[in-house]
Amino acid sequence: MKQLSYQTLKEQNYSGYLLESAPERVLQFGEGNFLRAFVDYFIDVMNEKAGFNSKVVLCQPIAPGLADMINEQEGLYTLFLRGFQDGQKVNKKRIISCVSRCLNPYQDFDAVLDCTSNPDLRFIACNTTEAGIAYDPSCQFSDIPASSYPGKLTQFLYRRFEKFGTVPGKGFIILSCELIDDNGKELEKCVLEYAKQWNLGEDFIAWVKTENTFCSTLVDRIVTGYPRNEADAICEELGYKDNLIDTGEIFGFWVIEGPQSIKEEFPVDKAELPILITDNHKPYKQRKVRILNGAHTSFVLGAYLAGQDIVRDCMNDDVICGFMNKTIYDEIIPTLDLPQEELKEFAAAVTERFKNPFIDHALLAISLNSTSKWKARVMPSLKEYIKRKGTLPSCITASFAFYIAFFHGHTMTEDGLLGSRPGNDYLIKDDQAVLDFYLAHKDDSCKGLVHAVCTNTDFWGEDLTKLEGFEAAVCTYLTQINENGTYAVMKTLLK
């Protein structure tokens, strides 16, 4: 079977969209599954629908990477976006042709720096993981290349400054996709730190600030990557060998914080893409964290104790899905300030995403580090609901009881704390201090356990017994769970 290439596709009389040649206008630090199923997909659609006419040159951010494989396939790869949409199972295939090549800075950093001479280059996209945006003072300007991503970027920007520093409009629009707060601002901060540490001069610092736009962004798409178990069958059906097949969910949403003028160069509206350019990305991040992540954290622990193992199966259970929807629509959405219709539309998409027939999302995987997750994702909704309504949100309060019941383990092992549900033991994984706490309180009475958890300020940053009626309500729910199970509690709350 022939390798995927432009020639192979021509021999197959491929009739889909392909861009064989165009200026390299985007440099992308990161060549992994996520960026190829998200940023590069959007760019490919903009090329087709909005005449963006841009190739993306990739740069692998760490020494082991996909550069050779990408170059062997001339930048081409097959992307499958799969899921549940408008009540239907969907599996869309697209050959992505916007990638020109992939560079390995650890083998040839000069090739990366040579891109600074390209006057067409205008955008830099990156996703170097949460740990990627970090200032490492041990990096030196003379390193080939600097070990940190912000260090490499600073080296790249300085070379660009040397080449085009006096020419307006030759800086970059930088789209940071790492999963940290204010990713663009944090990246700019690191670059400016290196500029000072390396004595690159005030003119360069001024150029970085005035000619470059560091955009903080919010990215939202589950990318499942290379379908190892299906790859051979897929390639057989495709009629070519593709070592870079990528898979992700249908849903995708990208919020870019920056001036509206970006649209003049990055035609997201013309391509009708789910990309929003706004002066403030934080309400959308709050929406995602509170609704999508908050929904997960609110129901999965109770659902697992009720005998479920996979998110999709929970969505096919009227009681569990009903509990989740009541939590979202009645208790989370009323605490958010975006337009109600937008919030409800996003919530409806969340339910469809959770039904994805192509993703077996294990509840135990979501349960990892649930203590910090409950604090970040659910507690803000609890407090805001009390503030706005003057009463406790029943489902969110019950979810806290589900959390305690799930963490009420009995035996410590090398891998974590063991808990029990009807039919099997399960592994509770969290910070060791959290596991030690629950082990120390394994023999507490219901009332004593709830009090110990609520007053643990190391967990919550505050004493939750100060929330009027919360401790007593959680204790009531936990008693009901111990007597009748989490499923019965969910059922009662739906009446």
TATAHU-V555150 format. One record per pair of residues at least 6 apart in sequence whose ideal C-beta (glycine too) atoms are under 7 Angstrom apart, sorted by the first residue. I is the first residue (numbers start at 1). GAP is how many residues later the second one is. Records with the same first field share a line. If there is no record, write none. Layout:
BEGIN
I = GAP / GAP
END
This chain:
BEGIN
1 = 234 / 239 / 240
2 = 6 / 238 / 239
3 = 69 / 70 / 237 / 238
4 = 69 / 72 / 236 / 237 / 238
5 = 68 / 69 / 71
6 = 14 / 68 / 70
8 = 232
9 = 9
12 = 227
16 = 79
17 = 31
18 = 77 / 79
19 = 28 / 78 / 79
22 = 31 / 32 / 33
23 = 31 / 32 / 97
24 = 31 / 33 / 76 / 94 / 96 / 97
25 = 29 / 95 / 96 / 97 / 98
26 = 17 / 28 / 30 / 97 / 99
27 = 30 / 32 / 88 / 94 / 97
28 = 7 / 11 / 28 / 30 / 31 / 97 / 98
29 = 30 / 32 / 97 / 99 / 120
30 = 31 / 96 / 97 / 98
31 = 27 / 29 / 34 / 35 / 36 / 39 / 71
33 = 190 / 192 / 193 / 213
34 = 93 / 189
35 = 90 / 92
36 = 41 / 60 / 210
37 = 42 / 184 / 186 / 209 / 211
38 = 181 / 183 / 185 / 214
39 = 86 / 138
40 = 16 / 56 / 58 / 59
41 = 38 / 55
42 = 212 / 231 / 233
43 = 9 / 11 / 13 / 55
44 = 52 / 53 / 54
45 = 226 / 228
46 = 6 / 221 / 222 / 225 / 227
47 = 6 / 7 / 51
49 = 221 / 222 / 223
50 = 217 / 220 / 221
52 = 215
54 = 44
55 = 43 / 45
56 = 42 / 43 / 44
57 = 43 / 44 / 46 / 58
58 = 12 / 41 / 44 / 45
59 = 44 / 46 / 53
60 = 6 / 7 / 42 / 44
61 = 67 / 71 / 88
63 = 43
65 = 39
66 = 36
67 = 35 / 36 / 37
69 = 174 / 175
70 = 29 / 32 / 174
71 = 30 / 31
73 = 171
75 = 24 / 25 / 26
76 = 19 / 20 / 21
77 = 19 / 165 / 167 / 168 / 169
78 = 15 / 17 / 160 / 164 / 167
79 = 15 / 17 / 167
80 = 11 / 12 / 13 / 167
81 = 11 / 167 / 168 / 169
82 = 8 / 9 / 165 / 167 / 168 / 276
83 = 7 / 166 / 167 / 168 / 270 / 273 / 275
84 = 6 / 268 / 271 / 272 / 273
85 = 165 / 267
89 = 268
90 = 160
103 = 8 / 9
105 = 7 / 40 / 47
109 = 35 / 36
112 = 44
113 = 43 / 46
115 = 6
116 = 40 / 43 / 44 / 47
117 = 46
119 = 51
122 = 50 / 51 / 143
123 = 49 / 50 / 52
124 = 48 / 50
125 = 50 / 52
126 = 23 / 50 / 51
127 = 50 / 51
128 = 21 / 50
129 = 49
130 = 48 / 49 / 50
132 = 17 / 46
133 = 16 / 17 / 45 / 47 / 50 / 53 / 54 / 57
134 = 14
135 = 15 / 55 / 58
136 = 11 / 12 / 15
137 = 60
139 = 7 / 8 / 9 / 12 / 55
141 = 14 / 57
145 = 7 / 10
146 = 6 / 9
150 = 37 / 40 / 41 / 44
151 = 43
153 = 38
154 = 37 / 40 / 41
157 = 34 / 51
158 = 42 / 46
160 = 10
161 = 43 / 46
164 = 6
165 = 42
170 = 41
171 = 36 / 40 / 41
172 = 40
173 = 40 / 42 / 89 / 92
174 = 10 / 13 / 38 / 39 / 40 / 41
175 = 40 / 42 / 81
176 = 7 / 8 / 11 / 38 / 39 / 40 / 41
177 = 40 / 42
180 = 6
182 = 34
183 = 33 / 34
184 = 30 / 31 / 32 / 33 / 73
185 = 29 / 31
187 = 27
188 = 26
191 = 17
192 = 13 / 16
195 = 9 / 10 / 13
213 = 45
215 = 41 / 42 / 43
216 = 41 / 65
217 = 37 / 38 / 39 / 40 / 64
218 = 37 / 63 / 66 / 67 / 70
219 = 35
220 = 32 / 33 / 68
221 = 27 / 28 / 30 / 31
222 = 26 / 27 / 137
223 = 25
224 = 23 / 24 / 135
225 = 21 / 22
226 = 19 / 20
227 = 7 / 18 / 20
231 = 14
234 = 11
235 = 6 / 7
249 = 104 / 107 / 110
251 = 98 / 102
252 = 22
253 = 21
254 = 20 / 21
255 = 21 / 23 / 26 / 29
256 = 6 / 19 / 21
257 = 21 / 22 / 23 / 24
258 = 19
260 = 17
262 = 15
263 = 6 / 14
268 = 7 / 9
283 = 54 / 55
286 = 50
287 = 49 / 51 / 56 / 59
289 = 87 / 88
290 = 42 / 46 / 87 / 90 / 91
291 = 37 / 41 / 55 / 56 / 59
292 = 58
293 = 84
294 = 38 / 83 / 84 / 87
295 = 29 / 32 / 33 / 55
296 = 70
297 = 73 / 76 / 77 / 80 / 81
298 = 26 / 29 / 80 / 97 / 98 / 101
299 = 15 / 21 / 24 / 25 / 28 / 100
300 = 63 / 66 / 67
301 = 66 / 69 / 101 / 102 / 105
302 = 97 / 100 / 184 / 188
303 = 11 / 17 / 60
304 = 59 / 60 / 63 / 102 / 117
305 = 97 / 100 / 101 / 116 / 181
306 = 14 / 179 / 180 / 181
307 = 115
308 = 6 / 9 / 12 / 55
309 = 53 / 54
310 = 50 / 51 / 52 / 53
311 = 43 / 50 / 52
312 = 42 / 43 / 44 / 45
314 = 6 / 7
315 = 6 / 36 / 39 / 40
319 = 168 / 171 / 172 / 175
320 = 170
322 = 172
323 = 72 / 167 / 170 / 171
325 = 26
326 = 69 / 167 / 168
327 = 68 / 69 / 72
328 = 19
329 = 18
331 = 50 / 54 / 62 / 64 / 65
332 = 49
333 = 7 / 10 / 11 / 14
334 = 51 / 54
335 = 46 / 49 / 50 / 53
336 = 7
364 = 62
367 = 39
368 = 61
369 = 61
370 = 33 / 60
371 = 59 / 63 / 88
374 = 29
375 = 84 / 85 / 86
378 = 18 / 21
379 = 81
381 = 15
382 = 11 / 14
385 = 8 / 11
386 = 6 / 81
392 = 77 / 78 / 81
394 = 99
395 = 98
397 = 73 / 76 / 77 / 80
398 = 79 / 91 / 95
400 = 74
401 = 73 / 76 / 77 / 80
402 = 84
404 = 45 / 46 / 49 / 74
405 = 73 / 76 / 81
406 = 13
407 = 21 / 31
408 = 11 / 30 / 34 / 41
409 = 8 / 9 / 10 / 19 / 29 / 30 / 33
410 = 8 / 9 / 10 / 32
411 = 7
412 = 23 / 27
415 = 12
416 = 11 / 12 / 13 / 19
417 = 11 / 18 / 21 / 22
418 = 7 / 9
419 = 6 / 7 / 9
428 = 7
437 = 19
441 = 8 / 11
444 = 8
446 = 29 / 32 / 33 / 36
447 = 28
450 = 21 / 24 / 25 / 28
451 = 14 / 20
454 = 10 / 11 / 17 / 20
455 = 8 / 10
457 = 6
464 = 6
465 = 6
477 = 12
480 = 8 / 9
481 = 8
END
